[in-house]
Amino acid sequence: MHTATLMLLGSGELGREFAIAAKRLGCRVIACDRSESAPAMQVADAFEVFSMLDGKALTAAVKKHKPDVIVPEIEAIDTDTLAKLESDGWRVAPSAKAVQLTMNRDGIREFAARDLALITSRYKFAESREDAIAAAAEIGVPCVVKPVMSSSGKGQTTVKEAGDVGAAYDYAVANMRGDRPRVIVEEFIEFDSEITLLTVATEAGVLFCAPIGHRQEAGDYRESWQPAKIADGALLSARRQARKIVEALRGYGIFGVEFFIKGDQAIFSELSPRPHDTGMVTLITQFPNEFELHLRAVLKLPIPSIELTRPGASAVILASEESENFEFEGLAEALARGHPGAPVDLRIFCKPKTLKNRRMGIALAGGTDAEDAVATAKAAAAAVKIRYS
């Protein structure tokens, strides 16, 4: 007997870990994705292959499987259909409003800055090359140009010269998701660090995980660690802002709320209403991990506490080329990087195809502190090689 039927919209590596957590509590999982053999499909009870932007296919899948909860895992979803399903009585986690606003950066940024008065960088939106150049002239250079709809940092450029804005706009549009050529041009902040504050909205109230630090390259994360060292004032500011926005978005589940940290100030950047890629570090650092927290919140199960069990880090394993014929080597060498007090674990995502710079797995490591864990995780990730044939 299962406790609930959960329908995943998007079935990547985050969905895979969520599905595993759900199966451990006896749930039935339906994995939906545009690609057959997506990671979460491999551990689900059933799957459906269709584009999440296809509203008719989405509605048909929901009516076929009758899930207790619809759980979005990606940004690119037909959110109008999702809202209609919610209004018809189907439950969306955390809420259709949260998914609608965060599908595009313009929606969540406007909501955060204008409606909630959170601390943000200065920004403007642009729908043409000319608009982007004008926006950069007003915001000032250096600035950051990125599509309003994308994932994992795709299409993002830090512009250092005014003459490069047009090319940055073209790059953003070429790498966006959806069919809306719109970008955000935002102030470049000389921040001390970036953090993800995993914030859990539950029936009993809002809970926080220890802050997660991360390093980005080409707009995507390369390492993350927990706990991140930030000033007490910055942490209080981040928690206050995160609580304000998740309560406004409503619903139950985990939110990955990203901030720039500058001294005692936390500057709101972005929000994902689902488990966060940088939060995969919680698989080795805390109990419950972010996937178990999302599941418990969605199912309205108790979360008496969130325990940080050790400092830890994650480091990504990237592909270097496109291929459907490949295998992993060096797993033994990677696992051997662990030692007492600094365990190492791996997650290979089982994606059916590699792409250049595609994340194919992560190395996880504990340590005496976050810096030690990062070094071990990076060494373990570097030991894993992808051989193409």
C-alpha positions as CSV (number, residue, x, y, z in Angstrom):
1,M,0.0,0.0,0.0
2,H,1.4,3.4,-1.0
3,T,1.1,6.6,1.0
4,A,0.6,8.8,-2.0
5,T,1.0,9.0,-5.8
6,L,3.4,11.7,-6.8
7,M,3.8,12.9,-10.4
8,L,7.2,14.4,-11.2
9,L,7.3,17.0,-14.0
10,G,10.9,16.7,-15.2
11,S,12.9,13.7,-14.3
12,G,16.6,14.7,-14.0
13,E,19.1,14.0,-11.3
14,L,17.2,16.0,-8.7
15,G,14.0,14.2,-9.5
16,R,15.8,10.9,-9.3
17,E,16.9,11.6,-5.7
18,F,13.4,12.8,-4.8
19,A,11.9,9.6,-6.3
20,I,14.3,7.5,-4.3
21,A,13.2,9.3,-1.1
22,A,9.6,8.9,-2.1
23,K,9.9,5.2,-2.7
24,R,11.5,4.7,0.7
25,L,8.2,6.0,2.2
26,G,6.1,3.8,0.1
27,C,4.9,6.3,-2.5
28,R,4.0,5.6,-6.1
29,V,6.1,7.8,-8.4
30,I,5.1,8.7,-12.0
31,A,8.1,10.3,-13.8
32,C,7.4,12.7,-16.7
33,D,10.1,14.0,-19.0
34,R,10.6,15.0,-22.6
35,S,13.4,12.3,-22.9
36,E,12.9,8.6,-22.4
37,S,15.3,7.0,-19.9
38,A,15.6,10.2,-18.0
39,P,17.3,9.6,-14.5
40,A,14.1,9.6,-12.4
41,M,12.3,7.3,-14.8
42,Q,14.8,4.6,-14.0
43,V,13.6,4.4,-10.4
44,A,9.9,5.3,-10.9
45,D,6.8,3.0,-11.0
46,A,5.7,4.4,-14.3
47,F,6.7,7.2,-16.7
48,E,5.3,9.4,-19.5
49,V,7.4,11.0,-22.3
50,F,6.2,14.4,-23.5
51,S,7.3,18.0,-23.4
52,M,6.3,19.7,-20.1
53,L,5.3,22.7,-22.3
54,D,2.6,20.6,-23.9
55,G,-0.5,21.5,-21.9
56,K,-2.7,18.9,-23.5
57,A,-0.2,16.1,-22.8
58,L,0.3,17.3,-19.3
59,T,-3.5,17.3,-18.6
60,A,-3.9,13.9,-20.2
61,A,-1.1,12.4,-18.0
62,V,-2.6,13.9,-14.8
63,K,-6.1,12.5,-15.7
64,K,-4.5,9.1,-16.5
65,H,-2.5,8.6,-13.3
66,K,-4.6,10.7,-10.9
67,P,-1.7,11.8,-8.7
68,D,-2.2,13.0,-5.1
69,V,0.4,15.7,-5.7
70,I,2.0,17.1,-8.9
71,V,5.7,17.9,-8.2
72,P,7.5,20.1,-10.7
73,E,11.2,19.5,-11.0
74,I,12.1,21.9,-13.9
75,E,11.3,25.4,-14.9
76,A,10.0,24.8,-18.4
77,I,6.4,23.8,-17.7
78,D,3.1,25.0,-19.2
79,T,2.3,27.0,-16.1
80,D,-1.1,28.1,-17.3
81,T,-2.1,24.5,-17.6
82,L,-0.6,23.8,-14.2
83,A,-2.7,26.7,-12.7
84,K,-5.8,25.3,-14.3
85,L,-5.2,21.9,-12.9
86,E,-4.7,23.4,-9.5
87,S,-8.0,25.4,-9.8
88,D,-9.7,22.1,-10.8
89,G,-8.6,20.5,-7.5
90,W,-5.3,18.9,-8.3
91,R,-2.6,19.7,-5.8
92,V,0.7,21.3,-7.0
93,A,3.8,21.3,-4.8
94,P,4.5,23.8,-3.5
95,S,2.0,25.8,-5.5
96,A,1.1,26.8,-9.1
97,K,1.8,30.4,-8.2
98,A,5.4,29.6,-7.1
99,V,6.0,27.6,-10.3
100,Q,4.5,30.4,-12.5
101,L,6.5,33.2,-10.9
102,T,9.8,31.3,-10.9
103,M,9.6,29.9,-14.4
104,N,10.9,33.2,-15.6
105,R,13.4,35.4,-13.9
106,D,11.4,38.5,-14.7
107,G,8.4,37.2,-12.7
108,I,10.2,36.3,-9.5
109,R,12.5,39.4,-9.6
110,E,9.6,41.8,-10.0
111,F,7.7,40.0,-7.3
112,A,10.6,40.1,-4.9
113,A,11.6,43.7,-5.5
114,R,8.4,45.4,-6.3
115,D,5.8,43.5,-4.3
116,L,7.9,42.3,-1.3
117,A,10.6,45.0,-1.2
118,L,13.4,42.5,-0.8
119,I,17.0,43.7,-1.3
120,T,18.0,43.1,-4.9
121,S,20.5,44.4,-7.4
122,R,19.4,47.0,-9.9
123,Y,18.0,45.5,-13.1
124,K,16.2,46.1,-16.3
125,F,14.6,43.8,-18.9
126,A,15.2,43.9,-22.6
127,E,13.5,42.3,-25.6
128,S,15.9,43.4,-28.3
129,R,19.6,44.1,-28.8
130,E,18.9,47.8,-28.7
131,D,16.9,47.5,-25.5
132,A,19.8,45.5,-23.9
133,I,22.4,48.1,-24.9
134,A,20.2,50.9,-23.5
135,A,19.6,48.9,-20.3
136,A,23.3,48.3,-19.8
137,A,24.0,52.0,-20.3
138,E,21.6,52.8,-17.5
139,I,22.7,50.0,-15.1
140,G,26.4,50.5,-15.9
141,V,29.2,48.2,-16.8
142,P,30.2,45.6,-15.7
143,C,26.8,44.0,-15.7
144,V,25.3,40.5,-16.0
145,V,23.1,39.6,-19.0
146,K,21.1,36.4,-18.9
147,P,17.8,35.0,-20.3
148,V,14.7,35.3,-18.2
149,M,14.1,31.6,-18.8
150,S,16.9,29.1,-18.6
151,S,18.5,26.6,-16.2
152,S,21.9,25.9,-14.8
153,G,23.3,29.2,-15.8
154,K,22.8,28.7,-19.6
155,G,23.1,31.9,-21.6
156,Q,24.6,34.0,-18.8
157,T,27.4,36.5,-19.5
158,T,29.2,38.9,-17.3
159,V,29.8,41.9,-19.5
160,K,32.9,44.0,-18.8
161,E,32.9,46.3,-21.9
162,A,29.9,48.2,-23.2
163,G,30.6,47.0,-26.8
164,D,30.0,43.4,-25.7
165,V,26.4,43.9,-24.6
166,G,24.9,43.1,-28.0
167,A,26.8,39.8,-28.3
168,A,25.8,38.9,-24.7
169,Y,22.1,39.5,-25.7
170,D,22.5,37.2,-28.7
171,Y,24.1,34.5,-26.5
172,A,21.3,34.8,-23.9
173,V,18.6,34.4,-26.6
174,A,20.4,31.5,-28.3
175,N,20.6,29.6,-25.0
176,M,17.2,30.5,-23.5
177,R,14.3,28.1,-22.9
178,G,10.9,28.8,-24.3
179,D,10.1,31.1,-27.2
180,R,10.3,34.5,-25.5
181,P,13.4,36.5,-26.5
182,R,13.7,38.5,-23.2
183,V,16.8,39.0,-21.1
184,I,17.5,40.6,-17.7
185,V,20.4,43.1,-17.5
186,E,21.4,43.4,-13.9
187,E,24.0,45.2,-11.8
188,F,27.2,43.3,-11.2
189,I,27.7,43.1,-7.5
190,E,31.2,42.8,-6.0
191,F,30.0,40.2,-3.5
192,D,31.9,38.3,-0.8
193,S,30.2,35.0,-1.6
194,E,27.1,33.4,-2.9
195,I,24.8,31.1,-0.9
196,T,21.8,29.0,-1.3
197,L,19.5,29.1,1.8
198,L,17.3,26.0,1.6
199,T,14.0,27.1,3.1
200,V,11.3,24.6,4.0
201,A,7.7,25.7,4.1
202,T,5.8,23.2,6.2
203,E,2.3,22.9,7.7
204,A,3.9,23.7,11.1
205,G,6.0,26.7,9.8
206,V,9.2,27.7,8.0
207,L,12.5,25.9,8.7
208,F,16.0,26.6,7.4
209,C,19.0,24.5,6.6
210,A,22.5,25.7,7.3
211,P,23.6,28.0,4.4
212,I,25.3,26.4,1.4
213,G,28.2,28.1,-0.4
214,H,28.9,27.5,-4.0
215,R,31.3,28.4,-6.8
216,Q,30.1,29.0,-10.3
217,E,31.8,28.8,-13.6
218,A,30.2,29.6,-17.0
219,G,27.0,30.3,-15.1
220,D,26.7,26.8,-13.5
221,Y,27.9,25.5,-10.1
222,R,31.1,23.5,-9.9
223,E,31.4,23.0,-6.1
224,S,29.1,23.5,-3.2
225,W,29.7,23.3,0.5
226,Q,27.9,23.4,3.8
227,P,28.0,25.2,6.1
228,A,29.0,28.4,4.4
229,K,30.7,31.0,6.6
230,I,28.8,34.2,6.6
231,A,28.3,37.1,9.0
232,D,25.4,36.6,11.5
233,G,23.8,39.7,10.3
234,A,23.8,38.5,6.7
235,L,22.3,35.1,7.8
236,L,19.5,36.9,9.7
237,S,18.8,39.1,6.7
238,A,18.7,36.1,4.3
239,R,16.4,34.2,6.6
240,R,14.1,37.1,7.0
241,Q,13.8,37.6,3.2
242,A,13.5,33.9,2.5
243,R,10.7,33.5,5.0
244,K,8.9,36.5,3.5
245,I,9.0,35.2,-0.1
246,V,8.1,31.6,0.6
247,E,5.2,32.6,2.8
248,A,4.0,34.9,0.0
249,L,4.3,32.1,-2.6
250,R,2.3,29.7,-0.4
251,G,2.3,26.0,-0.4
252,Y,4.5,23.4,1.2
253,G,7.9,22.2,0.0
254,I,11.5,23.2,-0.1
255,F,12.7,26.4,-1.8
256,G,16.3,27.1,-2.9
257,V,16.7,30.8,-2.2
258,E,19.9,32.3,-3.6
259,F,21.6,35.3,-2.2
260,F,24.7,37.4,-2.8
261,I,26.5,38.1,0.5
262,K,28.3,41.4,1.0
263,G,29.4,42.0,4.6
264,D,26.3,41.9,6.8
265,Q,23.9,42.3,3.8
266,A,22.1,39.5,1.9
267,I,21.0,40.5,-1.6
268,F,18.2,38.4,-3.1
269,S,19.2,36.8,-6.4
270,E,16.9,33.9,-7.5
271,L,14.6,31.3,-6.1
272,S,13.7,27.7,-7.1
273,P,10.5,26.1,-5.6
274,R,12.1,22.7,-5.5
275,P,15.3,21.0,-4.4
276,H,18.4,22.9,-5.6
277,D,21.4,21.5,-7.5
278,T,23.8,23.1,-5.0
279,G,21.8,21.4,-2.2
280,M,22.9,17.9,-3.4
281,V,25.6,18.4,-0.8
282,T,23.0,17.7,1.8
283,L,23.2,14.0,0.8
284,I,26.3,13.9,2.9
285,T,26.0,16.8,5.4
286,Q,22.5,16.7,7.0
287,F,19.5,14.7,8.0
288,P,16.9,14.9,6.5
289,N,18.6,15.8,3.2
290,E,16.9,18.3,0.9
291,F,15.0,15.6,-1.0
292,E,13.6,14.0,2.1
293,L,12.7,17.5,3.4
294,H,10.8,18.3,0.2
295,L,9.0,15.0,0.4
296,R,8.0,15.4,4.1
297,A,6.8,19.0,3.5
298,V,4.8,18.0,0.4
299,L,3.2,15.1,2.2
300,K,2.6,17.2,5.4
301,L,4.7,14.8,7.5
302,P,6.5,16.0,10.6
303,I,10.0,17.5,10.5
304,P,11.0,17.7,14.2
305,S,14.5,19.1,13.4
306,I,17.1,19.5,10.6
307,E,20.5,18.2,11.8
308,L,23.8,19.2,10.3
309,T,25.8,16.0,10.8
310,R,29.1,17.1,9.4
311,P,30.7,19.7,7.2
312,G,30.7,18.5,3.6
313,A,31.0,19.4,-0.1
314,S,30.0,18.4,-3.6
315,A,32.0,18.7,-6.8
316,V,30.6,18.1,-10.3
317,I,31.6,15.5,-12.8
318,L,31.3,17.0,-16.3
319,A,31.3,15.5,-19.8
320,S,33.7,16.9,-22.4
321,E,31.8,16.0,-25.5
322,E,28.5,14.7,-27.0
323,S,28.1,11.0,-27.1
324,E,25.6,8.1,-26.6
325,N,28.4,5.6,-26.1
326,F,30.4,6.2,-23.0
327,E,31.4,4.6,-19.7
328,F,32.8,5.8,-16.4
329,E,36.2,4.9,-15.1
330,G,38.1,5.7,-11.9
331,L,35.3,5.0,-9.5
332,A,37.5,3.0,-7.2
333,E,40.2,5.7,-7.3
334,A,37.5,8.4,-6.4
335,L,36.1,6.4,-3.5
336,A,39.7,5.8,-2.2
337,R,40.0,9.6,-1.7
338,G,38.0,9.2,1.5
339,H,39.5,8.5,4.9
340,P,38.3,8.5,8.5
341,G,36.5,11.7,9.2
342,A,36.3,12.5,5.5
343,P,34.0,10.0,3.8
344,V,33.5,10.1,0.0
345,D,30.5,9.0,-2.0
346,L,29.5,9.3,-5.6
347,R,26.2,9.9,-7.5
348,I,26.3,8.9,-11.2
349,F,23.2,10.3,-12.7
350,C,22.7,7.6,-15.4
351,K,21.9,10.1,-18.1
352,P,21.6,8.3,-21.5
353,K,23.6,10.9,-23.4
354,T,26.6,13.2,-22.7
355,L,26.9,16.8,-23.9
356,K,29.8,19.2,-23.6
357,N,29.9,20.4,-20.0
358,R,26.8,18.4,-19.1
359,R,26.7,17.4,-15.4
360,M,26.9,13.6,-15.4
361,G,27.5,13.1,-11.7
362,I,28.9,14.5,-8.5
363,A,31.4,13.5,-5.8
364,L,30.4,14.1,-2.2
365,A,32.8,14.4,0.7
366,G,32.8,15.1,4.4
367,G,35.7,16.8,6.1
368,T,36.9,18.5,9.3
369,D,35.6,21.7,7.8
370,A,34.1,22.9,4.6
371,E,37.5,23.8,3.0
372,D,38.8,20.3,3.7
373,A,35.6,18.8,2.3
374,V,35.8,20.8,-0.9
375,A,39.4,19.7,-1.5
376,T,38.5,16.1,-1.1
377,A,35.3,16.3,-3.2
378,K,37.3,18.0,-6.1
379,A,40.0,15.3,-5.9
380,A,37.3,12.6,-6.0
381,A,35.5,14.2,-8.9
382,A,38.7,14.6,-10.9
383,A,39.5,10.9,-10.4
384,V,36.3,9.9,-12.3
385,K,36.9,9.8,-16.1
386,I,34.3,9.5,-18.9
387,R,35.6,7.3,-21.7
388,Y,33.9,7.8,-25.1
389,S,33.6,5.1,-27.8
